Amino acid sequence: MKKRTKKNTKQKSFFFEDYAESQIVPDVTKNSKLAKVSINRASFLFIIFFSLILIFSIKIIYLSLFNQENYFPKKNNKYFINERRDIVDRNGIILARNIDIYSAGIRPKLVKDKKKMLLDLRLIFPKIDTITITKKLNNDKFFYIKKRLTEDEKTRLWLLGNKAIEFEKKQFRIYPQKNLLSHLLGQTDDDSNGISGVEKFFDQELKNKDLASEPLVLSIDSNLQYLIRKELIEAQSDFKQIGSAAILMNIDNGEILSLVSLPDYDLNKRFSISDDIYTNKITKGVYELGSVFKTFTVAAGLETKVVNSDTVFKNLKSKILCAGREISEHDKLPKNLTVEQILVQSSNIGSVRIAQKIGEEKYKNFLNLLKLFQQADFDFEEIGTPLPFKWGKCKLATASFGHGVTTTPLQLTRAYAVLGNGGYEIQPKILLEQKNFFTEKKQIISSETSRTINSILRKVVANKEGTANFANVEGYEVGGKTGSALKSIDGVYSKKKINTFVSLFPTSKPKYVFLVILDEPKPAPNYVYKFPSGYNHTGEKRNTSGWNTVVVAGKIIKKIGPILAINNLQASKNF
């Protein structure tokens, strides 16, 4: 034992066991300093080694969690910034946004172990087609494993650390609200260029990298949009319309708060859109809209001072002939009617008599003043142009009640806004108006005419003989006008209808104009009609605006009214 001890004390070593053994022998002093040096060196090396491992581990974790794109072995390692700005509604709700998406592919030449590669892929993608992948692995051509990887798939592929796997990064436009604003927002192509709607009209603004962090703010309120769209969809079960549309506009500044056109589509699933099915009915649809034009006839009579609201037209016939064609009333009406009653009870013959009293030139000038027959000036690509209209004696008569004249619902809404807001020129807009932005208003119709029209439109809804009783929502002072028109298909009138209701509220001081259209609604004899008086009615087979479109509009106003009231209260406090 002593011999072994002496031998060990003479031995120079950097092993911890030798150092420990030397500590057991107390009489050893000669090599104690060397032993201390040995342990110090070992400790130093251990600390260095451990530190290197720690630094490397931290770097790996950081790369995997925060900076993967700079570590990926990919074809294009270009750093991407937002190629397109966000689009949000007036409340900041995201409507469109660019996100980074990753695709992964394999270069078979770099695969060292094909069986292991296949096994790894099956663990990450359980539904992968192993036969197809095996064939591609045996080929030298690069192929994609999957485009649009999930975050989990991307991370798991990267952690394989296989140089044969390459990643590509690209920006993709997503629409979180899906169908909600499809006709308004439009779409982008694979190269992030706008191809329709707001995306196309504001394409350059959305690509402006200097404003990349600032979203494009629309005037749209997504909450209102949701409620209106929901009611229009639910109405299909009652009235079986093939399509419908609605627009809600602020009559003071022209801001559009909601624009719905059905059928619509999911913007995240881009596909070829057929014009006849997916036409934006509000901006691009061109229609004869029927009796909603009677409001313009009465307004023209008031503005030209050939009549007032109390002017009586006597001995009104139930039908008249014009160019061999019959013009008749939709219902049996009194023979003597005031101008107010003509509009409240929607008299065709009475409207003709007012237009004849105004005269063709003055009536035409009034309608042109409202820009009903020209393409709308609007921040949008898909805009319809009203069909040319040739004036004449009979054309004057039919135009007075909305027959034979076409326009877009957008233009009609704008014209009603002018009548409702005191007679001021207004420009529909889709962008949120900047605060403290003031433009001088141009009055094109007298405030007196505006007040009178608002009062009469209120009676169309509130009076028993009016045609829009179902829109008489308590607390909102709704006024409006109905319109039912036959659809022209290939230049020939059919039995199919476009039913419209345009409303202003509150009529004492209008703030909003609201238009609803039902395209080819059907009679609803099993529907329970609930009158504001409390009376219920079933078995109704009539297919006019008052019996379907007004019903839908009334339900919508009841739903959106509280939101608008709260918004107005907040606006007044912030002012």
C-alpha positions in Angstrom: 0.0 0.0 0.0 2.8 2.4 0.9 4.7 1.6 -2.4 1.5 2.3 -4.4 1.1 5.6 -2.5 4.6 6.7 -3.2 4.3 5.8 -6.9 1.1 7.8 -7.2 2.5 10.9 -5.5 5.3 11.0 -8.0 2.8 10.8 -10.9 1.9 14.0 -12.7 -1.8 13.9 -13.7 -4.8 16.2 -14.6 -7.3 13.6 -13.5 -9.6 14.3 -10.6 -9.1 10.8 -9.1 -5.4 11.3 -8.7 -6.0 14.6 -7.1 -8.4 13.1 -4.6 -6.0 10.3 -3.8 -3.2 12.7 -3.1 -5.5 14.4 -0.6 -5.8 11.1 1.4 -2.0 11.0 1.9 -1.1 13.8 4.4 2.7 13.4 4.2 2.9 14.4 0.6 4.0 18.0 0.1 6.4 18.0 -2.9 3.7 17.7 -5.6 0.8 19.4 -3.8 1.2 22.6 -5.9 1.1 20.6 -9.1 -2.1 18.9 -8.0 -3.7 22.3 -7.2 -2.7 23.6 -10.7 -4.2 20.5 -12.2 -7.6 20.9 -10.6 -7.7 24.6 -11.4 -7.0 23.9 -15.1 -9.7 21.2 -15.2 -12.2 23.5 -13.6 -11.4 26.3 -16.0 -11.8 24.0 -19.0 -15.0 22.7 -17.7 -16.4 26.2 -17.2 -15.4 27.2 -20.8 -16.9 24.0 -22.2 -20.2 24.5 -20.3 -20.4 28.1 -21.3 -20.0 27.3 -25.0 -22.8 24.7 -24.8 -25.1 27.1 -23.0 -24.5 29.9 -25.6 -25.1 27.5 -28.4 -28.3 26.2 -26.8 -29.7 29.7 -26.2 -29.0 30.6 -29.9 -30.8 27.5 -31.1 -33.8 28.2 -28.9 -33.9 31.9 -30.1 -33.7 30.9 -33.7 -36.5 28.3 -33.4 -38.8 30.7 -31.5 -38.2 34.1 -32.8 -36.0 34.2 -35.9 -36.6 31.1 -37.9 -36.7 32.9 -41.2 -33.1 33.9 -41.0 -32.0 30.3 -40.3 -34.1 28.4 -42.8 -32.2 26.8 -45.7 -34.5 28.2 -48.4 -34.3 29.2 -52.0 -35.1 32.8 -51.4 -33.8 34.3 -48.2 -35.2 37.8 -49.0 -36.5 39.7 -46.0 -40.1 40.6 -46.5 -41.9 43.7 -45.2 -45.6 44.2 -45.5 -46.3 44.4 -49.2 -49.9 45.7 -48.6 -51.4 47.8 -45.8 -54.2 46.6 -43.6 -57.8 47.6 -44.3 -59.9 48.2 -41.2 -63.4 49.5 -40.5 -64.3 52.7 -38.6 -63.9 50.8 -35.3 -60.5 49.4 -36.1 -61.8 45.9 -36.9 -59.4 44.2 -39.3 -61.0 43.5 -42.7 -57.9 42.6 -44.7 -54.3 41.9 -43.7 -51.1 40.4 -45.2 -49.5 37.5 -43.4 -46.3 35.5 -44.0 -46.9 32.0 -45.2 -44.3 29.3 -45.7 -44.0 26.5 -48.2 -41.6 23.6 -47.9 -40.0 21.5 -50.6 -37.4 18.8 -51.0 -34.3 18.5 -53.2 -33.9 14.7 -53.7 -30.2 15.0 -54.6 -29.5 16.2 -51.1 -31.4 13.4 -49.3 -29.0 11.0 -47.7 -31.5 8.5 -46.2 -34.8 8.4 -48.2 -36.4 5.9 -45.8 -35.8 8.1 -42.8 -37.0 11.2 -44.8 -40.2 9.4 -45.6 -40.7 8.3 -42.0 -40.1 11.9 -40.8 -42.6 13.3 -43.2 -45.3 10.8 -42.2 -44.9 11.8 -38.6 -45.4 15.4 -39.5 -48.1 14.9 -42.2 -50.0 11.7 -41.3 -52.2 12.0 -44.4 -49.3 12.4 -46.9 -49.4 10.3 -50.0 -46.4 8.1 -49.4 -46.4 6.4 -52.8 -46.3 9.8 -54.6 -43.6 11.1 -52.3 -41.5 8.0 -52.7 -41.6 8.4 -56.5 -40.6 12.1 -56.2 -37.7 11.2 -53.9 -36.4 8.8 -56.5 -36.4 11.7 -59.0 -33.9 14.5 -59.1 -36.4 17.3 -59.5 -37.3 19.7 -56.7 -40.9 19.2 -55.4 -43.1 20.9 -52.8 -44.1 18.9 -49.7 -46.9 21.4 -48.8 -47.7 25.0 -49.5 -49.2 27.2 -46.7 -47.6 25.3 -43.8 -49.1 25.6 -40.3 -46.9 27.0 -37.6 -46.5 23.6 -36.1 -45.7 22.0 -39.4 -43.1 24.6 -40.2 -41.4 24.3 -36.8 -41.3 20.5 -36.9 -39.8 20.5 -40.4 -37.2 23.0 -39.4 -36.2 21.0 -36.3 -35.4 18.0 -38.6 -32.3 20.0 -39.6 -32.2 18.4 -43.0 -30.5 20.4 -45.7 -32.6 18.7 -48.3 -35.7 20.5 -47.0 -36.0 24.1 -48.4 -38.4 26.7 -47.2 -40.0 29.6 -49.1 -41.6 32.6 -47.6 -44.4 34.6 -49.2 -47.1 37.1 -48.2 -50.7 36.1 -48.4 -53.8 38.3 -48.1 -56.4 37.2 -45.6 -59.9 38.4 -44.9 -60.9 37.6 -41.3 -64.5 38.6 -41.9 -64.8 36.2 -44.9 -68.1 36.9 -46.7 -69.1 39.9 -44.7 -67.7 42.6 -47.1 -66.8 40.5 -50.2 -68.4 42.9 -52.8 -66.9 45.9 -51.2 -63.4 44.8 -50.4 -62.7 42.9 -53.6 -59.7 40.7 -54.2 -56.0 40.6 -54.9 -54.0 38.4 -57.3 -51.1 36.1 -56.5 -48.7 39.0 -56.9 -50.6 41.1 -54.3 -52.2 43.4 -56.8 -55.8 44.6 -56.4 -58.1 43.2 -59.0 -61.5 44.3 -57.8 -63.4 46.5 -55.2 -61.5 48.7 -52.7 -58.4 46.5 -53.2 -58.2 47.7 -56.8 -59.4 51.3 -56.5 -56.9 52.0 -53.7 -54.2 49.7 -55.0 -51.4 52.3 -55.0 -52.3 53.6 -51.6 -52.4 50.1 -50.1 -48.9 49.4 -51.6 -47.4 52.6 -50.2 -44.5 51.4 -48.0 -44.2 54.7 -46.3 -47.6 54.1 -44.8 -47.1 50.4 -44.2 -47.9 50.7 -40.5 -51.0 52.8 -41.1 -54.2 50.9 -42.1 -56.7 52.2 -44.7 -59.7 53.1 -42.7 -63.1 52.5 -44.2 -66.3 54.2 -43.2 -68.0 50.8 -42.8 -69.2 49.7 -39.4 -68.8 45.9 -39.3 -71.4 45.5 -36.5 -74.0 47.1 -38.7 -72.9 45.2 -41.7 -73.3 41.9 -39.8 -76.8 42.7 -38.6 -78.1 43.9 -42.0 -76.6 40.9 -43.8 -78.0 38.5 -41.3 -81.5 39.8 -41.7 -81.3 39.7 -45.5 -80.2 36.1 -45.4 -83.0 35.2 -42.9 -85.6 36.9 -45.2 -84.8 34.4 -47.9 -86.6 31.7 -46.0 -89.8 33.8 -45.9 -89.8 35.6 -49.3 -87.6 33.2 -51.4 -85.8 36.1 -53.2 -82.8 35.1 -55.4 -80.8 38.0 -54.2 -81.0 41.1 -52.0 -79.0 44.2 -51.2 -78.9 47.1 -48.7 -77.0 50.4 -48.2 -76.9 52.6 -45.2 -75.5 56.1 -45.6 -74.9 59.2 -43.4 -76.8 61.9 -45.3 -74.6 64.7 -44.0 -71.2 63.6 -45.1 -71.9 60.7 -47.5 -70.1 58.0 -45.4 -71.4 54.6 -46.2 -71.8 52.6 -43.0 -73.0 49.4 -44.6 -73.2 47.9 -48.1 -74.5 44.4 -48.6 -75.1 42.5 -51.8 -76.3 38.9 -51.8 -75.3 36.3 -52.9 -71.7 36.9 -51.7 -68.6 34.8 -51.3 -65.7 34.0 -49.0 -62.8 36.3 -50.0 -60.3 33.7 -48.7 -61.3 31.3 -51.4 -60.6 33.2 -54.5 -62.4 32.0 -57.6 -63.8 33.1 -60.9 -66.9 35.2 -60.2 -69.8 35.1 -62.6 -71.2 38.6 -63.3 -74.9 37.5 -63.3 -74.6 35.8 -59.9 -72.2 38.0 -58.0 -72.9 41.4 -59.3 -72.7 44.1 -56.7 -76.3 45.1 -56.8 -75.8 48.5 -55.1 -73.0 50.0 -57.2 -73.1 48.0 -60.5 -76.7 46.8 -60.8 -78.9 49.0 -63.1 -82.6 48.6 -62.6 -86.0 50.2 -63.0 -86.9 50.8 -59.4 -90.6 51.8 -59.7 -92.5 54.0 -57.4 -89.6 55.3 -55.4 -89.3 57.8 -58.3 -92.7 59.3 -57.3 -90.8 61.1 -54.5 -88.7 63.0 -57.1 -91.9 63.8 -59.1 -93.5 65.4 -56.0 -90.2 67.2 -55.0 -89.8 68.6 -58.6 -93.4 69.9 -58.4 -92.7 71.6 -55.0 -89.3 73.0 -56.2 -90.7 74.5 -59.4 -93.7 75.7 -57.4 -96.3 74.4 -59.8 -97.8 72.6 -56.8 -97.7 72.5 -53.0 -98.5 69.6 -50.7 -102.2 70.6 -50.5 -102.8 71.0 -54.2 -105.8 68.9 -55.2 -105.9 66.9 -58.4 -109.6 66.1 -59.2 -111.2 63.4 -61.3 -108.2 61.1 -61.4 -109.0 58.2 -63.7 -108.2 54.6 -62.7 -106.4 54.1 -66.0 -105.1 56.2 -69.0 -103.6 55.3 -72.4 -100.3 56.6 -73.6 -99.0 55.5 -77.0 -101.4 52.6 -77.0 -100.3 51.4 -73.6 -102.3 51.4 -70.5 -101.2 53.1 -67.3 -103.3 52.1 -64.3 -103.4 52.2 -60.5 -102.2 49.3 -58.4 -105.2 49.7 -56.0 -108.6 51.4 -56.0 -107.9 55.0 -55.0 -110.1 58.1 -54.5 -110.7 60.2 -57.5 -109.6 63.4 -55.8 -106.1 63.4 -54.2 -103.8 66.0 -52.8 -100.1 66.0 -53.8 -99.4 64.6 -50.3 -102.0 61.8 -50.7 -100.6 61.0 -54.2 -97.3 60.2 -52.6 -98.6 58.6 -49.4 -101.0 56.2 -51.4 -98.5 55.8 -54.3 -100.9 56.9 -57.1 -99.5 56.3 -60.6 -102.1 58.5 -62.3 -101.6 61.3 -59.8 -97.8 61.2 -60.4 -98.4 61.5 -64.2 -100.6 64.5 -63.7 -98.0 66.2 -61.5 -95.3 65.5 -64.1 -97.5 66.9 -66.9 -98.0 70.1 -64.9 -94.2 70.5 -64.3 -93.4 69.9 -68.0 -90.7 67.7 -69.6 -87.9 70.2 -69.6 -88.2 71.3 -65.9 -88.7 67.7 -64.8 -85.7 66.5 -66.8 -83.5 69.2 -65.3 -84.6 68.3 -61.8 -83.7 64.7 -62.2 -80.4 65.6 -63.8 -79.7 67.9 -60.8 -79.9 64.8 -58.7 -77.5 63.0 -61.1 -79.8 60.0 -61.4 -79.0 59.2 -65.0 -75.2 59.4 -64.9 -72.5 57.1 -63.5 -71.9 57.7 -59.9 -68.6 59.4 -58.8 -67.5 56.8 -56.2 -64.3 55.3 -54.8 -64.9 52.0 -56.5 -64.2 50.2 -59.8 -67.5 48.3 -60.2 -69.9 51.2 -61.1 -73.0 50.8 -63.3 -74.1 53.3 -65.9 -77.8 54.0 -66.3 -79.3 53.2 -69.7 -79.8 56.1 -72.1 -83.3 57.6 -71.8 -85.2 59.3 -74.6 -87.7 61.8 -73.4 -91.1 62.3 -74.9 -94.8 62.8 -74.0 -95.3 59.2 -72.8 -91.7 58.9 -71.4 -92.5 61.8 -69.2 -95.6 60.0 -67.9 -93.9 56.7 -67.3 -90.8 58.3 -65.7 -93.1 60.1 -63.2 -93.7 56.7 -61.5 -90.4 55.1 -62.2 -91.3 53.0 -65.3 -88.9 52.9 -68.2 -86.1 54.8 -66.4 -83.1 53.1 -64.9 -80.4 54.0 -62.3 -78.2 52.3 -59.7 -79.4 51.8 -56.1 -76.3 53.9 -55.1 -77.5 56.9 -57.2 -81.0 56.5 -55.9 -79.7 56.5 -52.3 -77.6 59.6 -52.9 -80.6 61.4 -54.4 -82.8 60.6 -51.4 -80.0 61.8 -49.2 -80.1 65.2 -51.0 -83.8 65.4 -50.5 -83.5 64.5 -46.8 -80.5 66.6 -45.7 -81.9 70.0 -46.5 -81.2 69.9 -50.2 -77.3 69.8 -50.0 -75.1 68.2 -52.6 -73.5 65.0 -51.2 -70.8 62.7 -52.4 -71.0 59.0 -51.3 -67.7 57.9 -49.8 -66.2 54.7 -48.5 -63.3 56.1 -46.6 -63.7 57.4 -43.0 -63.9 61.2 -43.1 -61.0 62.9 -41.3 -61.9 64.7 -38.2 -62.0 68.5 -38.4 -62.2 68.1 -42.2 -64.6 70.8 -43.5 -66.0 71.2 -47.0 -68.4 73.9 -47.9 -71.9 72.5 -48.7 -73.6 73.4 -51.9 -77.4 73.6 -51.7 -79.1 72.4 -54.9 -82.6 72.0 -53.6 -84.5 74.4 -51.2 -84.7 73.5 -47.6 -88.5 74.1 -47.8 -88.8 71.3 -50.4 -86.6 69.1 -48.2 -88.8 69.7 -45.1 -92.0 69.0 -47.0 -90.7 65.8 -48.5 -89.5 64.5 -45.1 -92.9 65.2 -43.6 -94.7 63.4 -46.4 -92.3 60.4 -46.3 -93.0 60.1 -42.6 -96.8 59.8 -43.4 -96.1 57.0 -46.0 -94.9 54.9 -43.1 -97.0 56.2 -40.2 -100.4 56.7 -41.7 -102.8 53.8 -42.1 -103.3 54.5 -45.8 -99.5 54.6 -46.4 -97.7 51.8 -48.2 -94.9 51.2 -45.7 -96.6 50.6 -42.3 -94.3 47.7 -41.4 -91.4 50.1 -41.2 -93.0 52.2 -38.5 -90.5 51.2 -35.8 -91.3 52.9 -32.5 -88.8 55.6 -31.5 -87.0 56.1 -34.8 -89.4 58.3 -36.8 -88.9 56.4 -40.0 -90.1 57.8 -43.3 -89.8 56.3 -46.7 -91.2 55.2 -50.1 -91.9 51.8 -51.6 -91.2 50.7 -55.2 -92.2 47.5 -57.1 -91.0 47.2 -60.7 -91.1 44.4 -63.2 -87.7 43.2 -64.3 -86.6 43.6 -67.9 -84.9 40.5 -69.2 -83.3 40.8 -72.6 -85.3 43.9 -73.2 -88.6 42.3 -72.4 -90.6 42.8 -69.2 -91.2 39.7 -67.2 -93.4 38.9 -64.3 -90.4 38.9 -62.0 -90.0 41.9 -59.7 -87.4 44.1 -58.1 -89.0 45.4 -54.8 -87.4 48.5 -53.2 -87.8 50.5 -50.0 -85.9 53.7 -49.4 -86.1 55.2 -45.9 -84.9 58.3 -44.0 -84.8 58.5 -40.3 -85.4 60.4 -38.0 -87.6 62.5 -40.4 -87.7 65.5 -38.0 -83.9 65.8 -38.6 -82.7 63.0 -40.9 -79.3 61.5 -40.2 -79.4 58.3 -42.3 -80.8 57.1 -45.6 -81.4 53.3 -45.8 -82.2 51.4 -49.0 -83.3 47.7 -49.1 -83.8 45.7 -52.3 -85.3 42.2 -52.7 -84.6 40.6 -56.1 -87.4 38.4 -57.3 -89.2 37.9 -54.0 -92.2 35.5 -53.9 -95.6 36.0 -52.2 -95.6 34.6 -48.6 -99.1 33.4 -47.8 -98.0 31.6 -44.6 -96.0 34.6 -43.2 -97.5 36.2 -40.1 -97.6 39.9 -40.7 -97.5 41.9 -37.5 -98.9 45.4 -37.8 -97.6 48.1 -35.4 -101.2 48.4 -34.1 -101.0 44.8 -32.8 -103.1 43.3 -35.5 -101.7 40.1 -37.1 -102.5 39.0 -40.7 -101.8 35.9 -42.6 -102.8 34.6 -46.1 -101.4 37.6 -48.0 -100.6 36.7 -51.6 -99.6 40.1 -52.8 -96.0 40.6 -54.0 -95.3 44.3 -53.6 -92.6 46.1 -51.7 -95.0 46.9 -48.9 -95.5 43.2 -48.2 -91.9 42.0 -48.2 -89.1 44.6 -48.6 -90.7 47.0 -46.0 -91.1 44.1 -43.6 -87.4 43.3 -43.9 -86.3 46.9 -43.6 -88.4 47.4 -40.5 -86.7 44.4 -38.8 -83.3 45.7 -39.7 -84.0 49.3 -38.5 -85.2 47.8 -35.2 -81.9 46.0 -34.9 -79.5 48.7 -35.9 -81.3 51.6 -34.4 -79.8 51.2 -30.9 -76.2 51.0 -32.3 -76.8 54.2 -34.4 -78.2 56.0 -31.4 -75.2 55.1 -29.2 -72.8 56.1 -32.0 -74.6 59.5 -32.3 -74.4 60.0 -28.6 -70.7 59.3 -28.5 -70.1 61.6 -31.5 -71.9 64.5 -29.8 -69.8 64.0 -26.7 -66.6 63.9 -28.7 -67.5 67.0 -30.7 
